[in-house]
Amino acid sequence: MNTRTPASADGAGTEVRPRIRRTHLALFVKDPFASAPWYEDVLGMQVTARGARWVFLSFGQKHHDIALIQVDDPETATRGTINLQHYGLEIEGDIDDLRRLYGMLLRKKVEVVKTTDHKVGYGLYFHDPDGHRFEFFLEVVHDDEEAKRLLGEYNAPSDAFDLQPL
């Protein structure tokens, strides 16, 4: 794996940069064993491992995509104002697939926060049982250079979008 980008022809002053292939998210929760069924039911994940204070879940391609870890003192734990803003989950499909997911969230009584037009795609934001915000994201601009241009032109918009659930 090449992690260096040469700054000059002789290699002097090379800069080390990570080349990320895949990510995972670890969240503190009050009770990982109570929260895990929500992730299985709403996000279609499967539990791949459990420990004394944690549960690992997968979307099916990797050993784990989300880890739920019990906070040290669940009884007094609260969410702070400086925290993860949201975790985006890019979906496959089209606008009707996003609308179906919206309907599913409503039927499962999941708190939907907002729907947005980002000019490069549409977002559907919702909360998990511990108050973490997630986004189902439907990308509509698939050329990254064009997407970067649009985000710059529109100042990374998050405009209200009237998405009708199915």
N, C-alpha and C positions, 0 to 999 in steps of 0.2 A: 504494500500500500504506500503510495507516494503521499507524504504529508507536508512536503516542502515545495514552495514556489520560489524559483530563483529570482533574486532581485537584480542580478547582474550576470554577465556571461561567465565570469570566473567563479560564480557561486557564492561570492562574499556577500554577507548581509542577507542571507536567505531567510525567508519568513515561514514559520511553521503554521499551517492551518489545518484544522480537522476536516476530513472528508466524511461527512455523515451519510450512512447508508439507511439507517432506520432509527427510530426513537422509541422511547417508552416514557410513560408518565407515572410517577409515584405520588399518591395523594394521602395525606393524613385524614383519617376518618374516626368517628367515635367508636364504631363497631364494624370491622371489616367483614365479619361473618353475617351480619344483618344487612350490610350494604351490597355484598356480592350478588345476591339474587336479583336486585334491581338491574345491575350491569348485565346479567345473563338475560333477563326478560326484556329490557328496553333496548340495549345495544347489541343483543345477540351474541354476547361473549361467552366463553367457556372458562371455567376455573381450571388452571393447569397446575397449581401448587398451593399449599397452605402451610403456614407456620403457626407458632403460638400467638402471634399478634399481627399476622398479615395474610393476604390472599392475593395471588397472581392470577390475572385473567388475560385471555388471548382472543383476538378476532379470527384466529384460525391459521395464520401464516407463520407466526413466530411463537416462541415459548411463552412470552408475555408482552403485552402492550400497555397494560395498566396494572399497577400494584396499589392495593389498598392497605394502608399501614395504620394500626391503632395509635392514636395520640397517647402520650404518657398519662394524662389525667382526663379521661373522657367526660367525667362529670362536670368539670369546669371549663372545658374547651369551648372556645368561641372563634368565629372567623374574624380576622382583622381587616382593616381597610387596605393594608398593603398585602396583596395576596395574588394568586394566579387569577388573571382576568377571565380567561376562558381557554378551553382546549378545543381546537377545530378538528372535526372528523370529516374529511372529504369523502363524499359518497359517489358511487357510480350511478349512472342513469340520467334521467331528464327531470324537467320541472314537475311532472306528475309523480315521479318517485319521491321528490322532496315533499310534495303535497300529501302523499300517502304516509310518509314518516310523521308529518305534522298531525295528521288524523290519529295515527297510532299513539303519539305522545298524549294527545288530548284524551283518548279512550283509556289510557293507563293512568290518567290523573297526574301527569308530569307537568310541573310548572314551566310553561313556555314564557320566556322573557321578552323576546322580540323577533321580528323577521326583518331582514335588511337586504338592500341592493348595494353590493360593493363594486359595481360596474364590471368586475371580472367574474362575478358569481353571486349567488344568493345564499344568505345565511339564515338559519333557524336556530335560535338560542334557547337553551333550557337548562334546568338545574337538576342535579342528582339529589339523593336524600340528605346529603350533608351540606348542600348549598353550593357545590362546585358548579361553575357554569361551563356548559359544553355547547358546541355549535355543529350542526350538520351543515356542511358547505357543499353546494353544487357549483362547480366551476363551469363557466360558459366561455371563457377566453382561454384557449389551450396553448397558445404561443406565449412563452414566458416573457419574451422581449416586449410583445404587445401589451401584456398584462402589466409589466413594470411601467410602461409608458402611460397606460390608463390610470394606474394608481397615482402616479405623479401628477398627471393632468387634473385629476379630480380630488387630489389631496387625500388619498386613501379613504374614500367615502364609506359611510355606514348609514345610507338613506333608508328611511322607512319604506317598507315594501308590503303591499297587500297580498299576502299569500293565502289562498283559500284551501283549507284542509280537505282531504278526501278520506 
